């Protein structure tokens, strides 16, 4: 099970993705939404 993790930077929330890459989102909520869509796909 992948645990959402990341941290806030000056440009937004830097979230770690299940494949090991990183992506910046506007908020933590956007990060969680993206993960839910990625898992559902």
mmCIF entry with sequence, helices, sheets and N, C-alpha, C, O atoms, coordinates in Angstrom:
data_MODEL
# 
_entry.id   MODEL 
# 
_entity.id                         1 
_entity.type                       polymer 
_entity.pdbx_number_of_molecules   1 
# 
_entity_poly.entity_id                      1 
_entity_poly.type                           'polypeptide(L)' 
_entity_poly.nstd_linkage                   no 
_entity_poly.nstd_monomer                   no 
_entity_poly.pdbx_seq_one_letter_code       
;(UNK)(UNK)(UNK)(UNK)(UNK)(UNK)(UNK)(UNK)(UNK)(UNK)(UNK)(UNK)(UNK)(UNK)(UNK)(UNK)
(UNK)(UNK)(UNK)(UNK)(UNK)(UNK)(UNK)(UNK)(UNK)(UNK)(UNK)(UNK)(UNK)(UNK)(UNK)(UNK)
(UNK)(UNK)(UNK)(UNK)(UNK)(UNK)(UNK)(UNK)(UNK)
;
_entity_poly.pdbx_seq_one_letter_code_can   XXXXXXXXXXXXXXXXXXXXXXXXXXXXXXXXXXXXXXXXX 
_entity_poly.pdbx_strand_id                 A 
# 
loop_
_entity_poly_seq.entity_id 
_entity_poly_seq.num 
_entity_poly_seq.mon_id 
_entity_poly_seq.hetero 
1 1  UNK n 
1 2  UNK n 
1 3  UNK n 
1 4  UNK n 
1 5  UNK n 
1 6  UNK n 
1 7  UNK n 
1 8  UNK n 
1 9  UNK n 
1 10 UNK n 
1 11 UNK n 
1 12 UNK n 
1 13 UNK n 
1 14 UNK n 
1 15 UNK n 
1 16 UNK n 
1 17 UNK n 
1 18 UNK n 
1 19 UNK n 
1 20 UNK n 
1 21 UNK n 
1 22 UNK n 
1 23 UNK n 
1 24 UNK n 
1 25 UNK n 
1 26 UNK n 
1 27 UNK n 
1 28 UNK n 
1 29 UNK n 
1 30 UNK n 
1 31 UNK n 
1 32 UNK n 
1 33 UNK n 
1 34 UNK n 
1 35 UNK n 
1 36 UNK n 
1 37 UNK n 
1 38 UNK n 
1 39 UNK n 
1 40 UNK n 
1 41 UNK n 
# 
_struct_asym.id          A 
_struct_asym.entity_id   1 
# 
_struct_conf.conf_type_id            HELX_P 
_struct_conf.id                      HELX_P1 
_struct_conf.pdbx_PDB_helix_id       AA1 
_struct_conf.beg_label_comp_id       UNK 
_struct_conf.beg_label_asym_id       A 
_struct_conf.beg_label_seq_id        28 
_struct_conf.pdbx_beg_PDB_ins_code   ? 
_struct_conf.end_label_comp_id       UNK 
_struct_conf.end_label_asym_id       A 
_struct_conf.end_label_seq_id        40 
_struct_conf.pdbx_end_PDB_ins_code   ? 
_struct_conf.beg_auth_comp_id        UNK 
_struct_conf.beg_auth_asym_id        A 
_struct_conf.beg_auth_seq_id         28 
_struct_conf.end_auth_comp_id        UNK 
_struct_conf.end_auth_asym_id        A 
_struct_conf.end_auth_seq_id         40 
_struct_conf.pdbx_PDB_helix_class    1 
_struct_conf.details                 ? 
_struct_conf.pdbx_PDB_helix_length   13 
# 
_struct_conf_type.id          HELX_P 
_struct_conf_type.criteria    ? 
_struct_conf_type.reference   ? 
# 
_struct_sheet.id               AA1 
_struct_sheet.type             ? 
_struct_sheet.number_strands   3 
_struct_sheet.details          ? 
# 
loop_
_struct_sheet_order.sheet_id 
_struct_sheet_order.range_id_1 
_struct_sheet_order.range_id_2 
_struct_sheet_order.offset 
_struct_sheet_order.sense 
AA1 1 2 ? anti-parallel 
AA1 2 3 ? anti-parallel 
# 
loop_
_struct_sheet_range.sheet_id 
_struct_sheet_range.id 
_struct_sheet_range.beg_label_comp_id 
_struct_sheet_range.beg_label_asym_id 
_struct_sheet_range.beg_label_seq_id 
_struct_sheet_range.pdbx_beg_PDB_ins_code 
_struct_sheet_range.end_label_comp_id 
_struct_sheet_range.end_label_asym_id 
_struct_sheet_range.end_label_seq_id 
_struct_sheet_range.pdbx_end_PDB_ins_code 
_struct_sheet_range.beg_auth_comp_id 
_struct_sheet_range.beg_auth_asym_id 
_struct_sheet_range.beg_auth_seq_id 
_struct_sheet_range.end_auth_comp_id 
_struct_sheet_range.end_auth_asym_id 
_struct_sheet_range.end_auth_seq_id 
AA1 1 UNK A 6  ? UNK A 9  ? UNK A 6  UNK A 9  
AA1 2 UNK A 12 ? UNK A 16 ? UNK A 12 UNK A 16 
AA1 3 UNK A 22 ? UNK A 25 ? UNK A 22 UNK A 25 
# 
loop_
_atom_site.group_PDB 
_atom_site.id 
_atom_site.type_symbol 
_atom_site.label_atom_id 
_atom_site.label_alt_id 
_atom_site.label_comp_id 
_atom_site.label_asym_id 
_atom_site.label_entity_id 
_atom_site.label_seq_id 
_atom_site.pdbx_PDB_ins_code 
_atom_site.Cartn_x 
_atom_site.Cartn_y 
_atom_site.Cartn_z 
_atom_site.occupancy 
_atom_site.B_iso_or_equiv 
_atom_site.pdbx_formal_charge 
_atom_site.auth_seq_id 
_atom_site.auth_comp_id 
_atom_site.auth_asym_id 
_atom_site.auth_atom_id 
_atom_site.pdbx_PDB_model_num 
ATOM 1   N N  . UNK A 1 1  ? 0.845  -1.189 0.000   1.00 0.00 ? 1  UNK A N  1 
ATOM 2   C CA . UNK A 1 1  ? 0.000  0.000  0.000   1.00 0.00 ? 1  UNK A CA 1 
ATOM 3   C C  . UNK A 1 1  ? 0.883  1.242  0.000   1.00 0.00 ? 1  UNK A C  1 
ATOM 4   O O  . UNK A 1 1  ? 1.794  1.374  0.817   1.00 0.00 ? 1  UNK A O  1 
ATOM 5   N N  . UNK A 1 2  ? 0.600  2.141  -0.921  1.00 0.00 ? 2  UNK A N  1 
ATOM 6   C CA . UNK A 1 2  ? 1.375  3.385  -1.028  1.00 0.00 ? 2  UNK A CA 1 
ATOM 7   C C  . UNK A 1 2  ? 0.854  4.405  -0.030  1.00 0.00 ? 2  UNK A C  1 
ATOM 8   O O  . UNK A 1 2  ? -0.352 4.638  0.046   1.00 0.00 ? 2  UNK A O  1 
ATOM 9   N N  . UNK A 1 3  ? 1.747  5.014  0.732   1.00 0.00 ? 3  UNK A N  1 
ATOM 10  C CA . UNK A 1 3  ? 1.364  6.058  1.679   1.00 0.00 ? 3  UNK A CA 1 
ATOM 11  C C  . UNK A 1 3  ? 1.680  7.420  1.082   1.00 0.00 ? 3  UNK A C  1 
ATOM 12  O O  . UNK A 1 3  ? 2.838  7.700  0.773   1.00 0.00 ? 3  UNK A O  1 
ATOM 13  N N  . UNK A 1 4  ? 0.666  8.282  0.911   1.00 0.00 ? 4  UNK A N  1 
ATOM 14  C CA . UNK A 1 4  ? 0.933  9.627  0.378   1.00 0.00 ? 4  UNK A CA 1 
ATOM 15  C C  . UNK A 1 4  ? 1.903  10.371 1.280   1.00 0.00 ? 4  UNK A C  1 
ATOM 16  O O  . UNK A 1 4  ? 1.709  10.449 2.493   1.00 0.00 ? 4  UNK A O  1 
ATOM 17  N N  . UNK A 1 5  ? 2.932  10.906 0.683   1.00 0.00 ? 5  UNK A N  1 
ATOM 18  C CA . UNK A 1 5  ? 3.906  11.652 1.466   1.00 0.00 ? 5  UNK A CA 1 
ATOM 19  C C  . UNK A 1 5  ? 4.515  12.740 0.601   1.00 0.00 ? 5  UNK A C  1 
ATOM 20  O O  . UNK A 1 5  ? 4.527  12.643 -0.626  1.00 0.00 ? 5  UNK A O  1 
ATOM 21  N N  . UNK A 1 6  ? 5.019  13.775 1.253   1.00 0.00 ? 6  UNK A N  1 
ATOM 22  C CA . UNK A 1 6  ? 5.610  14.893 0.541   1.00 0.00 ? 6  UNK A CA 1 
ATOM 23  C C  . UNK A 1 6  ? 5.781  16.053 1.497   1.00 0.00 ? 6  UNK A C  1 
ATOM 24  O O  . UNK A 1 6  ? 5.688  15.886 2.713   1.00 0.00 ? 6  UNK A O  1 
ATOM 25  N N  . UNK A 1 7  ? 6.028  17.219 0.951   1.00 0.00 ? 7  UNK A N  1 
ATOM 26  C CA . UNK A 1 7  ? 6.210  18.395 1.793   1.00 0.00 ? 7  UNK A CA 1 
ATOM 27  C C  . UNK A 1 7  ? 5.941  19.647 0.989   1.00 0.00 ? 7  UNK A C  1 
ATOM 28  O O  . UNK A 1 7  ? 5.995  19.639 -0.240  1.00 0.00 ? 7  UNK A O  1 
ATOM 29  N N  . UNK A 1 8  ? 5.648  20.736 1.709   1.00 0.00 ? 8  UNK A N  1 
ATOM 30  C CA . UNK A 1 8  ? 5.373  22.011 1.051   1.00 0.00 ? 8  UNK A CA 1 
ATOM 31  C C  . UNK A 1 8  ? 6.676  22.709 0.690   1.00 0.00 ? 8  UNK A C  1 
ATOM 32  O O  . UNK A 1 8  ? 7.634  22.714 1.462   1.00 0.00 ? 8  UNK A O  1 
ATOM 33  N N  . UNK A 1 9  ? 6.688  23.296 -0.495  1.00 0.00 ? 9  UNK A N  1 
ATOM 34  C CA . UNK A 1 9  ? 7.815  24.105 -0.945  1.00 0.00 ? 9  UNK A CA 1 
ATOM 35  C C  . UNK A 1 9  ? 7.276  25.480 -1.299  1.00 0.00 ? 9  UNK A C  1 
ATOM 36  O O  . UNK A 1 9  ? 6.074  25.720 -1.179  1.00 0.00 ? 9  UNK A O  1 
ATOM 37  N N  . UNK A 1 10 ? 8.138  26.383 -1.730  1.00 0.00 ? 10 UNK A N  1 
ATOM 38  C CA . UNK A 1 10 ? 7.696  27.719 -2.108  1.00 0.00 ? 10 UNK A CA 1 
ATOM 39  C C  . UNK A 1 10 ? 6.765  27.706 -3.320  1.00 0.00 ? 10 UNK A C  1 
ATOM 40  O O  . UNK A 1 10 ? 6.029  28.666 -3.546  1.00 0.00 ? 10 UNK A O  1 
ATOM 41  N N  . UNK A 1 11 ? 6.794  26.612 -4.107  1.00 0.00 ? 11 UNK A N  1 
ATOM 42  C CA . UNK A 1 11 ? 5.973  26.559 -5.319  1.00 0.00 ? 11 UNK A CA 1 
ATOM 43  C C  . UNK A 1 11 ? 4.743  25.673 -5.168  1.00 0.00 ? 11 UNK A C  1 
ATOM 44  O O  . UNK A 1 11 ? 3.974  25.528 -6.119  1.00 0.00 ? 11 UNK A O  1 
ATOM 45  N N  . UNK A 1 12 ? 4.539  25.073 -3.988  1.00 0.00 ? 12 UNK A N  1 
ATOM 46  C CA . UNK A 1 12 ? 3.374  24.226 -3.783  1.00 0.00 ? 12 UNK A CA 1 
ATOM 47  C C  . UNK A 1 12 ? 3.729  23.001 -2.984  1.00 0.00 ? 12 UNK A C  1 
ATOM 48  O O  . UNK A 1 12 ? 4.725  22.983 -2.260  1.00 0.00 ? 12 UNK A O  1 
ATOM 49  N N  . UNK A 1 13 ? 2.909  21.975 -3.117  1.00 0.00 ? 13 UNK A N  1 
ATOM 50  C CA . UNK A 1 13 ? 3.144  20.737 -2.385  1.00 0.00 ? 13 UNK A CA 1 
ATOM 51  C C  . UNK A 1 13 ? 3.876  19.757 -3.282  1.00 0.00 ? 13 UNK A C  1 
ATOM 52  O O  . UNK A 1 13 ? 3.384  19.394 -4.350  1.00 0.00 ? 13 UNK A O  1 
ATOM 53  N N  . UNK A 1 14 ? 5.055  19.331 -2.846  1.00 0.00 ? 14 UNK A N  1 
ATOM 54  C CA . UNK A 1 14 ? 5.846  18.360 -3.602  1.00 0.00 ? 14 UNK A CA 1 
ATOM 55  C C  . UNK A 1 14 ? 5.475  16.973 -3.113  1.00 0.00 ? 14 UNK A C  1 
ATOM 56  O O  . UNK A 1 14 ? 5.833  16.578 -2.004  1.00 0.00 ? 14 UNK A O  1 
ATOM 57  N N  . UNK A 1 15 ? 4.753  16.233 -3.953  1.00 0.00 ? 15 UNK A N  1 
ATOM 58  C CA . UNK A 1 15 ? 4.299  14.907 -3.565  1.00 0.00 ? 15 UNK A CA 1 
ATOM 59  C C  . UNK A 1 15 ? 5.077  13.818 -4.265  1.00 0.00 ? 15 UNK A C  1 
ATOM 60  O O  . UNK A 1 15 ? 5.472  13.964 -5.421  1.00 0.00 ? 15 UNK A O  1 
ATOM 61  N N  . UNK A 1 16 ? 5.295  12.727 -3.558  1.00 0.00 ? 16 UNK A N  1 
ATOM 62  C CA . UNK A 1 16 ? 5.977  11.576 -4.138  1.00 0.00 ? 16 UNK A CA 1 
ATOM 63  C C  . UNK A 1 16 ? 4.940  10.632 -4.719  1.00 0.00 ? 16 UNK A C  1 
ATOM 64  O O  . UNK A 1 16 ? 3.936  10.337 -4.071  1.00 0.00 ? 16 UNK A O  1 
ATOM 65  N N  . UNK A 1 17 ? 5.170  10.161 -5.921  1.00 0.00 ? 17 UNK A N  1 
ATOM 66  C CA . UNK A 1 17 ? 4.240  9.273  -6.606  1.00 0.00 ? 17 UNK A CA 1 
ATOM 67  C C  . UNK A 1 17 ? 4.650  7.820  -6.401  1.00 0.00 ? 17 UNK A C  1 
ATOM 68  O O  . UNK A 1 17 ? 5.805  7.536  -6.081  1.00 0.00 ? 17 UNK A O  1 
ATOM 69  N N  . UNK A 1 18 ? 3.698  6.895  -6.587  1.00 0.00 ? 18 UNK A N  1 
ATOM 70  C CA . UNK A 1 18 ? 3.995  5.474  -6.349  1.00 0.00 ? 18 UNK A CA 1 
ATOM 71  C C  . UNK A 1 18 ? 5.162  4.933  -7.168  1.00 0.00 ? 18 UNK A C  1 
ATOM 72  O O  . UNK A 1 18 ? 5.823  3.989  -6.736  1.00 0.00 ? 18 UNK A O  1 
ATOM 73  N N  . UNK A 1 19 ? 5.431  5.509  -8.342  1.00 0.00 ? 19 UNK A N  1 
ATOM 74  C CA . UNK A 1 19 ? 6.532  5.012  -9.177  1.00 0.00 ? 19 UNK A CA 1 
ATOM 75  C C  . UNK A 1 19 ? 7.885  5.605  -8.781  1.00 0.00 ? 19 UNK A C  1 
ATOM 76  O O  . UNK A 1 19 ? 8.899  5.327  -9.421  1.00 0.00 ? 19 UNK A O  1 
ATOM 77  N N  . UNK A 1 20 ? 7.898  6.423  -7.726  1.00 0.00 ? 20 UNK A N  1 
ATOM 78  C CA . UNK A 1 20 ? 9.144  6.987  -7.239  1.00 0.00 ? 20 UNK A CA 1 
ATOM 79  C C  . UNK A 1 20 ? 9.448  8.382  -7.744  1.00 0.00 ? 20 UNK A C  1 
ATOM 80  O O  . UNK A 1 20 ? 10.400 9.016  -7.288  1.00 0.00 ? 20 UNK A O  1 
ATOM 81  N N  . UNK A 1 21 ? 8.645  8.868  -8.687  1.00 0.00 ? 21 UNK A N  1 
ATOM 82  C CA . UNK A 1 21 ? 8.874  10.219 -9.191  1.00 0.00 ? 21 UNK A CA 1 
ATOM 83  C C  . UNK A 1 21 ? 8.221  11.243 -8.268  1.00 0.00 ? 21 UNK A C  1 
ATOM 84  O O  . UNK A 1 21 ? 7.500  10.885 -7.336  1.00 0.00 ? 21 UNK A O  1 
ATOM 85  N N  . UNK A 1 22 ? 8.481  12.516 -8.537  1.00 0.00 ? 22 UNK A N  1 
ATOM 86  C CA . UNK A 1 22 ? 7.916  13.592 -7.737  1.00 0.00 ? 22 UNK A CA 1 
ATOM 87  C C  . UNK A 1 22 ? 7.167  14.552 -8.638  1.00 0.00 ? 22 UNK A C  1 
ATOM 88  O O  . UNK A 1 22 ? 7.535  14.741 -9.797  1.00 0.00 ? 22 UNK A O  1 
ATOM 89  N N  . UNK A 1 23 ? 6.119  15.160 -8.108  1.00 0.00 ? 23 UNK A N  1 
ATOM 90  C CA . UNK A 1 23 ? 5.343  16.136 -8.865  1.00 0.00 ? 23 UNK A CA 1 
ATOM 91  C C  . UNK A 1 23 ? 4.860  17.218 -7.913  1.00 0.00 ? 23 UNK A C  1 
ATOM 92  O O  . UNK A 1 23 ? 4.519  16.936 -6.764  1.00 0.00 ? 23 UNK A O  1 
ATOM 93  N N  . UNK A 1 24 ? 4.830  18.455 -8.392  1.00 0.00 ? 24 UNK A N  1 
ATOM 94  C CA . UNK A 1 24 ? 4.385  19.562 -7.550  1.00 0.00 ? 24 UNK A CA 1 
ATOM 95  C C  . UNK A 1 24 ? 2.905  19.830 -7.796  1.00 0.00 ? 24 UNK A C  1 
ATOM 96  O O  . UNK A 1 24 ? 2.460  19.919 -8.940  1.00 0.00 ? 24 UNK A O  1 
ATOM 97  N N  . UNK A 1 25 ? 2.154  19.956 -6.716  1.00 0.00 ? 25 UNK A N  1 
ATOM 98  C CA . UNK A 1 25 ? 0.731  20.262 -6.765  1.00 0.00 ? 25 UNK A CA 1 
ATOM 99  C C  . UNK A 1 25 ? 0.476  21.562 -6.008  1.00 0.00 ? 25 UNK A C  1 
ATOM 100 O O  . UNK A 1 25 ? 1.301  21.997 -5.205  1.00 0.00 ? 25 UNK A O  1 
ATOM 101 N N  . UNK A 1 26 ? -0.682 22.177 -6.276  1.00 0.00 ? 26 UNK A N  1 
ATOM 102 C CA . UNK A 1 26 ? -1.026 23.428 -5.599  1.00 0.00 ? 26 UNK A CA 1 
ATOM 103 C C  . UNK A 1 26 ? -1.248 23.197 -4.105  1.00 0.00 ? 26 UNK A C  1 
ATOM 104 O O  . UNK A 1 26 ? -0.832 24.005 -3.274  1.00 0.00 ? 26 UNK A O  1 
ATOM 105 N N  . UNK A 1 27 ? -1.908 22.085 -3.775  1.00 0.00 ? 27 UNK A N  1 
ATOM 106 C CA . UNK A 1 27 ? -2.200 21.786 -2.373  1.00 0.00 ? 27 UNK A CA 1 
ATOM 107 C C  . UNK A 1 27 ? -2.074 20.293 -2.127  1.00 0.00 ? 27 UNK A C  1 
ATOM 108 O O  . UNK A 1 27 ? -1.971 19.501 -3.064  1.00 0.00 ? 27 UNK A O  1 
ATOM 109 N N  . UNK A 1 28 ? -2.085 19.923 -0.860  1.00 0.00 ? 28 UNK A N  1 
ATOM 110 C CA . UNK A 1 28 ? -2.059 18.501 -0.497  1.00 0.00 ? 28 UNK A CA 1 
ATOM 111 C C  . UNK A 1 28 ? -3.311 17.806 -1.030  1.00 0.00 ? 28 UNK A C  1 
ATOM 112 O O  . UNK A 1 28 ? -3.245 16.658 -1.470  1.00 0.00 ? 28 UNK A O  1 
ATOM 113 N N  . UNK A 1 29 ? -4.457 18.504 -0.991  1.00 0.00 ? 29 UNK A N  1 
ATOM 114 C CA . UNK A 1 29 ? -5.706 17.921 -1.492  1.00 0.00 ? 29 UNK A CA 1 
ATOM 115 C C  . UNK A 1 29 ? -5.593 17.579 -2.974  1.00 0.00 ? 29 UNK A C  1 
ATOM 116 O O  . UNK A 1 29 ? -6.078 16.532 -3.404  1.00 0.00 ? 29 UNK A O  1 
ATOM 117 N N  . UNK A 1 30 ? -4.961 18.446 -3.760  1.00 0.00 ? 30 UNK A N  1 
ATOM 118 C CA . UNK A 1 30 ? -4.766 18.172 -5.188  1.00 0.00 ? 30 UNK A CA 1 
ATOM 119 C C  . UNK A 1 30 ? -3.900 16.927 -5.375  1.00 0.00 ? 30 UNK A C  1 
ATOM 120 O O  . UNK A 1 30 ? -4.140 16.120 -6.273  1.00 0.00 ? 30 UNK A O  1 
ATOM 121 N N  . UNK A 1 31 ? -2.908 16.788 -4.531  1.00 0.00 ? 31 UNK A N  1 
ATOM 122 C CA . UNK A 1 31 ? -2.016 15.620 -4.571  1.00 0.00 ? 31 UNK A CA 1 
ATOM 123 C C  . UNK A 1 31 ? -2.811 14.337 -4.305  1.00 0.00 ? 31 UNK A C  1 
ATOM 124 O O  . UNK A 1 31 ? -2.670 13.355 -5.034  1.00 0.00 ? 31 UNK A O  1 
ATOM 125 N N  . UNK A 1 32 ? -3.646 14.348 -3.262  1.00 0.00 ? 32 UNK A N  1 
ATOM 126 C CA . UNK A 1 32 ? -4.445 13.176 -2.917  1.00 0.00 ? 32 UNK A CA 1 
ATOM 127 C C  . UNK A 1 32 ? -5.433 12.860 -4.036  1.00 0.00 ? 32 UNK A C  1 
ATOM 128 O O  . UNK A 1 32 ? -5.627 11.693 -4.375  1.00 0.00 ? 32 UNK A O  1 
ATOM 129 N N  . UNK A 1 33 ? -6.058 13.882 -4.611  1.00 0.00 ? 33 UNK A N  1 
ATOM 130 C CA . UNK A 1 33 ? -6.989 13.667 -5.730  1.00 0.00 ? 33 UNK A CA 1 
ATOM 131 C C  . UNK A 1 33 ? -6.276 13.021 -6.897  1.00 0.00 ? 33 UNK A C  1 
ATOM 132 O O  . UNK A 1 33 ? -6.803 12.097 -7.517  1.00 0.00 ? 33 UNK A O  1 
ATOM 133 N N  . UNK A 1 34 ? -5.084 13.498 -7.201  1.00 0.00 ? 34 UNK A N  1 
ATOM 134 C CA . UNK A 1 34 ? -4.310 12.929 -8.311  1.00 0.00 ? 34 UNK A CA 1 
ATOM 135 C C  . UNK A 1 34 ? -3.985 11.459 -8.044  1.00 0.00 ? 34 UNK A C  1 
ATOM 136 O O  . UNK A 1 34 ? -4.090 10.622 -8.941  1.00 0.00 ? 34 UNK A O  1 
ATOM 137 N N  . UNK A 1 35 ? -3.596 11.154 -6.824  1.00 0.00 ? 35 UNK A N  1 
ATOM 138 C CA . UNK A 1 35 ? -3.287 9.768  -6.476  1.00 0.00 ? 35 UNK A CA 1 
ATOM 139 C C  . UNK A 1 35 ? -4.503 8.870  -6.622  1.00 0.00 ? 35 UNK A C  1 
ATOM 140 O O  . UNK A 1 35 ? -4.396 7.754  -7.129  1.00 0.00 ? 35 UNK A O  1 
ATOM 141 N N  . UNK A 1 36 ? -5.669 9.353  -6.177  1.00 0.00 ? 36 UNK A N  1 
ATOM 142 C CA . UNK A 1 36 ? -6.896 8.560  -6.285  1.00 0.00 ? 36 UNK A CA 1 
ATOM 143 C C  . UNK A 1 36 ? -7.233 8.279  -7.746  1.00 0.00 ? 36 UNK A C  1 
ATOM 144 O O  . UNK A 1 36 ? -7.658 7.174  -8.084  1.00 0.00 ? 36 UNK A O  1 
ATOM 145 N N  . UNK A 1 37 ? -7.046 9.267  -8.607  1.00 0.00 ? 37 UNK A N  1 
ATOM 146 C CA . UNK A 1 37 ? -7.309 9.073  -10.032 1.00 0.00 ? 37 UNK A CA 1 
ATOM 147 C C  . UNK A 1 37 ? -6.304 8.116  -10.635 1.00 0.00 ? 37 UNK A C  1 
ATOM 148 O O  . UNK A 1 37 ? -6.663 7.282  -11.466 1.00 0.00 ? 37 UNK A O  1 
ATOM 149 N N  . UNK A 1 38 ? -5.055 8.224  -10.229 1.00 0.00 ? 38 UNK A N  1 
ATOM 150 C CA . UNK A 1 38 ? -4.004 7.359  -10.776 1.00 0.00 ? 38 UNK A CA 1 
ATOM 151 C C  . UNK A 1 38 ? -4.242 5.907  -10.364 1.00 0.00 ? 38 UNK A C  1 
ATOM 152 O O  . UNK A 1 38 ? -4.030 4.995  -11.164 1.00 0.00 ? 38 UNK A O  1 
ATOM 153 N N  . UNK A 1 39 ? -4.673 5.689  -9.142  1.00 0.00 ? 39 UNK A N  1 
ATOM 154 C CA . UNK A 1 39 ? -4.920 4.337  -8.654  1.00 0.00 ? 39 UNK A CA 1 
ATOM 155 C C  . UNK A 1 39 ? -6.175 3.761  -9.321  1.00 0.00 ? 39 UNK A C  1 
ATOM 156 O O  . UNK A 1 39 ? -6.227 2.567  -9.617  1.00 0.00 ? 39 UNK A O  1 
ATOM 157 N N  . UNK A 1 40 ? -7.162 4.590  -9.551  1.00 0.00 ? 40 UNK A N  1 
ATOM 158 C CA . UNK A 1 40 ? -8.413 4.126  -10.158 1.00 0.00 ? 40 UNK A CA 1 
ATOM 159 C C  . UNK A 1 40 ? -8.243 3.799  -11.641 1.00 0.00 ? 40 UNK A C  1 
ATOM 160 O O  . UNK A 1 40 ? -8.980 2.976  -12.184 1.00 0.00 ? 40 UNK A O  1 
ATOM 161 N N  . UNK A 1 41 ? -7.287 4.432  -12.286 1.00 0.00 ? 41 UNK A N  1 
ATOM 162 C CA . UNK A 1 41 ? -7.103 4.242  -13.729 1.00 0.00 ? 41 UNK A CA 1 
ATOM 163 C C  . UNK A 1 41 ? -6.592 2.843  -14.064 1.00 0.00 ? 41 UNK A C  1 
ATOM 164 O O  . UNK A 1 41 ? -6.386 2.525  -15.235 1.00 0.00 ? 41 UNK A O  1 
# 
